Amino acid sequence: MSKFVLTLSIHLFLGLAGYSQLKPKNVMLILGSDQKPILTNRVKVALKLYHAQHIDKIIVSGGCAAHASAICEASEMQQQLTDGGVPKKIIYKEENSKTTAQNYVYSRVLKDEFGEKIIQKNDSLIVVSDHWHAISVAARFNQYDGVKAKFFIEGDLTPKPADLLDYVGIYNKVRDNNEFILRSTWPTPDAVYNIKGSTNYIFANRVYTVTTGKPESAKIDSLSKLFPRLTVNGDQSIDAIARDSKNGCLLIFNNLNCQTQFDNLKKKSINTPLNKLVSNLPADVKWIDAAFIKENRLYLFTKNKLIIASRSGSGFKVVNIDDVKNWISNWPYSWGKGDLTAADYDEQTKTIYLYKNRESLTINNQQKSENKPEKLVLKWQDFKN
């Protein structure tokens, strides 16, 4: 084969690969329930639909122990779907949701094994349930996410007094989608870091700062104001932050990149590919959910894994990988297999704080939870001001 033909073949292959990635998909979103008989009915509805038409990917949405239940909704639905003939490789678990509003909020940003959002603009989406709430969730996707969303409901459709078409105001109550997302998850932080006696919580494009021991001191600033040089991966979104007090900086993670921002703003920020900052990083790591630095070790949380890396030169080197729930001796059942949203380490008290779905968990130096998950109490403030 000539060099010209070989080069042309490679370009054609890459072009077709790119086209296949951009081609709209047919996605199914199944809304979970904390009651197993209801959940099973919803899976039956989904199986009928799956066997009747082509579906590229399925999201099963529901966390563990919602409303004090004894089931992990997404895992239970995945098992029932595979028992019904659906290939496991096309099923993706969204395991943070505890409410219908959160089914929408967390599913819209759920990523696949390549770090790409499963639901993308122009995709066809079918929201499946045996309950009216599928209508308002589908409407929100259709209005705000650029997808062709429909609902599919089947089962006992006898309306109850509380079965409003716009279930719990999901569609009409808050028309600003950024505010809707914040209110639906408030106060679940995207990232947390402690500095100079203050704890800083990142919520989307805002930073909520509380002076330690003085909750009345809370104030809100825009992300762009506090991080004017933040350009990780071309945008200002943050997946995780780790405070590096030794070098006087913050490590800010976004997808497969990390930006180092120094306390001394005169020093130029440094953008580093994640696999260059952390050597021996597993190839399947596409993003970081939470992070902190403790005693010269960087702790990275991704889905249900904990990656521990020690300082090595100007970066870090992976020394251990474990399941998150194995790392903590009394991991709470309601937190499933992990999937944290944020983490932080307080050097003064030698305490680790983990965050997930409006709750926090305090971890001592013996890697043991000092309490059950507690609700994170932060007073809502109008983010439009």
N, C-alpha and C positions, 0 to 999 in steps of 0.2 A: 504494500500500500504506500502511495506517495505521501510525502510530508503534507502537501496541500490537502489531499483527501482526508488524511487523518485529522488535521486541524479543523477542516470543515465539519467532519463527523462529531468532533468534540463540541464545537459550537452549536451544532444542531441538537445534540443531546442535552446540553445545558439549557438551551432555549426551550426545549420541550419540557424539561424538568421545571423550569421557572413557570411555564404556562400551566402545568398540572397543579402547581402550588397556588396559582392565582384563580384557578377555576372554581366557581362557587360550589359549595358542598351542600348536601342534605344532612342536617343535624337534628337529632331528637334530644329534647330535654325532658327528663322525667322528674316530677316534683315529689319529694319524699313525704313520709308521714311518721309520726312517733308511735302510731298504732299499727302493729304488724298486719292485721287483716285488711286495713285500708291500704297499706303499702303494697300488699300482695295483689289487691284488685287493680292498683295503678300499673303494676308490672304486667298484669294480664292484658290490660288495655294496650300497653306499649308493645307487647309481643304480637298482638293481632296486627298492629300497624306495621311493625318491622317485617313480618312475613308477607305483607300485602304490597310493599313498595321498597325501592332502594333507599337505604340509609347508610351514609358514610361513617358517621360518628354518633355516639350516644353519650350524653352526660347524665349521670344519676346524682341528684342533688339532695343532700341531707346529712347532718352531722350525727354525733353520738350523744345519746342521753338527753335529747331535746324534751323539755317538759318532764324531766325525771324519768324518761323511758329507759328500757333495758336493752335497746338495740342501737346499732350503728347503721343508719338508714342507707347510706350509699353502698356500703359493703353488702348489706342484705339484698338490695336491689341488683347489684352486680351478680351475686350468686344466683338469684332467681332468673336473671336474664340468660346467663350461660347455661343453666339447666334447661332453659327453653330454646336453646339452639343458637344464641347470639355469640359470635366470636368474642372472646375476652379482649382481644387486641383493639377493638373499636369502642370499648367502654371506658369512660373516664370518670373517676370519682371526684365529686366536689363534696368535701367533708367538713365544711365550716358552718353551713347553714343551720340556724335554729328557728328561722321564721320564713314565711313565704317571700317577704321582701328581700331577705338575704339569699334565697334561691336565685333571684334575679341578679343581685349585686355580685355574688361570688362566681356564678356561672358565666357571666359575661366576660370575665377576665381569666377564666381557667385556661391553663396552658397544657399543651401536649408534651410528648417526650422530646420534642425538638425545640421547646421554648416558645412555640407559636400559640397564639390564642386559638382555641378550638372554634369559637364562634366569631366569624369575621364578616366584614361588610359584604353585602350582596349574597351571603349564604341564605339558604332556605332553612328555616327553623320551625319545628313543630313542638309546641309545649304540650306535654301529655299528662293527664291526670284523670281522676274520676270525680273531680270537684271543680266548681266554678272559678276557683282562683287561677286556673290556667288561662282564662280569658284576659285578666288584667296583666298577668306576667307577659303574655304574648304581645299585648298592646304596647307595653313599655319597650320591649325589644324592637318592635316595629317602628315606634316613634323616635327612639333615641339612639339606636345602634346600627341603623342602616341595613338591617336584615329583613328578609321577607318572612315575617313571623306569622304563624297561624296557631290555633289551639285545637286540641283533640280531646274531647271528653266523652266518656262512656261509663255506664254503671248506674248506680242508684241516684237518679237525678231529681228526686223529690226535694224541692227547695225547702230549706229551713229558714226561720225568720232572720238568722244572721247571714244567710248566703246572698250577699249583695253582689251585683254584677261586677262592680269595681271593688273587689275584695279588700277589706281594710284600707281603702283609699290608695291602693298601690299605683293606680294610673293618674287619678285626678288630684289627689291631696297635695302633692308637691310636684309642680311642673318643671322646676329647675332640676335637671338630672344630677348634677354634681351635689346639690344640697340633698336630694333624695338619697343618694348613695351614702353620704356622710351621716344622715339621720338614721338610716337603716342599720348602720354598723357602729354608731357612736356608743361608747368611745373605744373603738378598736383601732389602735395606732398602726400605721404602716412601718414605722421605725421609732426607736427610742434611744436617747443618749443622755448621759448625766455629765454636767460640766459646771464648775464653779458654784456648787451648791444648788444647782437647779436641774430639774428633769425636763427634757424637751421631747414632746410627743409630736410626731409628724402625721398629719392627716391630709392626704392628697396634697394640695398646694398651700397648706397652712402649717405653722409651727405653734403649738400650744405649750407655753412654758410655765412651770410651777416651781416656786422656791421651796426647797425641802422643808416640810413641816408647816408650810403656810399656804394651804389651798386657796385662801382668799386672794393670794398674790397673782393668780393666773392671768396671763395676757396672751394675746394672739398676734402673730406677725405673718406676713406672707413669706412663702418659701423663697421667692426671688429676692426679697429684701435681706434675709439672713444668709442666703447663699447666692450672691450675685454672680458668681463664676461657675455655678453648677450647670455643666453641659454634658453630663454623662450620657453617652449613646445618643446625643443629639436632642435630648429633651430634659425636663426637670423632674421627672418621676423618680422616686426612690424606692428600692426594694428593701434595703437594710442599711444600717449605719453601725459602725464599730468605733468607739472612742479609743484612740491610741495616745495615752497620756505621756508615754516615754518619748515620743517624737512630736508631741504637741500638735496633733492633727486628728481629723476625722477621716475614716475610710467609708466612702459612700458607694454603695453597690447598686448597679442597675444592669439587669441582664448579664452579659458576659464581660462587663467592664467594671472598673473601680476608679473613682476619682479621689485623690488625696487632697484634702483642703486643710491648710495649716492655720493655726490660731493667729499667727502673724500674717495678716492679709497681704503684706508686702511680698511674701513668698508666693511664687507662681504655683497654681494647682497642677497636679500631675495626673494624667489619665493613663491607666495601665490595664491591659487585658487581664481578666481574672486568672487565667492559667499561667500568666507571667508573674503575677503577684504571689500566687499560691502554687508552688511546684507539686507535682504528683497528684494534681487534682483529677478525680475521675472524669473521663470524657463525657459521661452522661449528665454531668452537672451543667445545666443551662441557665440557672438563675439562683439567687440566694434569697431565702425568705426572711431570715433573721441572723444577727451576728453580734458578737461582743469580743473584747480582748480581756483576758485575765492572766496575769503573771506570765507575760511573754508568750501566751498561746492565743491563737485566733480560733474562735468557735463559730463555725458556719452551720446554719440549719437550712436544709433543703428538703421539702416535702416531709418524709418520715425519717430522714437521715441526719446524723450529726457528724460533721467533719472537723477534726481537731488538727490544727497545724501549729508547729513551733517556729519561732523566729529563725530565719536563715538568711544572713546577709541583709539586704534591704527589703526582703520579703518574708515569706513563710513557706514551710514545707510540711505536707500532710504526714501525720504520724499515727493517726487512728481514725477509723470510720465505724460508726455503730448506729443501731436504731435508737431514735430519740428516747423512746419509752424504756429502753434497757439502761440508758444512762442515768435515769432517775429511779431510785429504788421503789418509790411509791407513786408511780405515774398515775394521774387521775383517769379513770375510764372515760369520763365525759369528754376528754380531749383527744380521743381516738388514738391514732398512730403518730400524731405530731402535727405537721402542717401549721407551724407557728406563724404569727404575723409580725412579731417583733421580739427582741431580747435586749437586755442591758445588764451591765455589771457595775455595782457601786463599790469603788475601791475603799471608801471610808468604812463601810459596814461589812465588807467582804461578802456581799450578798448578790445573788443572781436573780434577775426578774425575767420571767417569760410571759408573753402576751398572746392571747388567742380569744377571739369572739367575745369582746367586752369584758374579759376576765384577765386576771394576772395570777401568777404562781410564784411564790418566793422559795428560792433554793439556797440551802446553806452550803458550807464548805465541804460537807460530807456527801454532797450531791443527793440530798434528800429534801423533799418538799416539806416546808415548815407548816403548811396549812393546805386546806382544800382550795380549789380555784375560787378567788374572790372577785366580786364585781369591781371593775375599775371605775371609780367615781370621779368624773370630771364634769364640771358644770357646762352645759351647752351654751355657746355664745354665737351670736349672729355672725356667720362667716362672710356676710356681704359687706360688713362695715370695715 
